[in-house]
Amino acid sequence: MAGAVAKPLRFVLVPKLAHPWFETVREGAEAAALMINKQTKNAAVVEYRPPARSELALQAAILEAAIRSRPSGISIDLLDAEGLRPLLEQARRQGIAVNVFDSEPPASLPLTSIGNDYCLQARIASERLVQLLGGKGEVAIMQGVPTAPNHAIRARCHRQVFASQPGIQVVASPVDNDSISTAEEQARATMVNHPQLKGWVVSDAGGGIGVARAIAALGKTGSVKVVALDDLPDLLQLIRSGAVDSTAATKPFTQGYWAVLNLWQQGLGAPPIERIDTGIGVQGGAAKAP
């Protein structure tokens, strides 16, 4: 009698929105699925389901549909931890493996988080900006998606660093909703309203690109400093050209890889783990900071 055929593994990956940073997360997730396939000889696939925009209702609808499809596991970058708590709890009740990447889970909900120390990442960036400005000047914080746990943590920790510097004044905190084009629009408007602005930090991967483009459009390259987050190719080019000083980067490929690996391990009955810290990489001028 032939042996039973193993059920194919299907992992659903839900980012905040369609965005270049999440494409790298997807690549890492698919690499993990390939590894599982090679090790187990069992089919393993990743279904990538990005919302068209960073809107809670869109992400909630995708998560609800994913739960109905009864996958092997779901990994999600939360736009709103408390807003999505009921669906996350529903998935767990149905025995679906769940974790969050690039995020923090809702309070008291024991989900594995794959990411990094978001506050430390923000402090690296904001302390570098303080250094560049000699501890004096008006600055702005691009907030990303204010309800997203990682973006909110970064914005809060930026403010904490600046509040400890008597010579630094935060004059604006616009919101880009994780959109490069919106970041450019908001940064341009902010700098028109605050012509003495000397520097920017951001809370999302695309924010630094949008801010740098706005600075260039206003002819302020070099006179307004930017310390960004993450390492999208366009941002690294801006660092090489001198338009952006530096970046404190997460590791999206690594996050995607470990997100899928953790879901697979959950399905095998592995003991729960609270956090997988994928670390922070510093590129550009901040690497020279003391």
Number of C-alpha atoms within 10 A of each C-alpha: 3 4 5 6 7 10 10 14 18 20 28 26 27 26 26 26 22 18 19 14 21 22 17 18 25 25 17 22 30 22 21 25 24 18 15 19 16 12 9 11 12 16 15 22 21 21 16 19 18 20 20 12 16 22 15 19 14 17 26 21 13 17 23 16 11 20 21 11 11 17 18 22 27 26 26 24 25 28 27 22 20 16 15 19 16 11 16 27 15 13 22 14 10 11 13 20 23 26 27 26 28 28 24 25 25 18 10 6 11 14 21 23 25 25 26 23 16 25 18 16 25 30 21 23 29 30 20 25 25 19 14 19 18 11 15 15 17 18 27 24 24 28 28 29 23 21 18 24 21 26 27 19 22 28 26 17 21 27 18 15 17 20 13 9 13 10 14 20 17 17 16 19 20 20 20 25 26 26 23 21 18 19 29 23 17 21 29 21 13 18 22 12 12 15 9 13 21 22 23 27 29 33 32 27 27 29 33 33 30 24 32 28 23 23 23 14 12 12 11 15 17 14 12 21 25 32 29 34 29 26 24 18 12 13 24 21 14 18 23 13 10 16 26 28 23 30 32 26 21 24 21 24 22 22 27 28 21 22 31 32 19 25 22 22 13 20 16 9 8 11 7 12 12 12 16 16 15 18 15 20 15 19 19 18 16 20 14 10 11 6
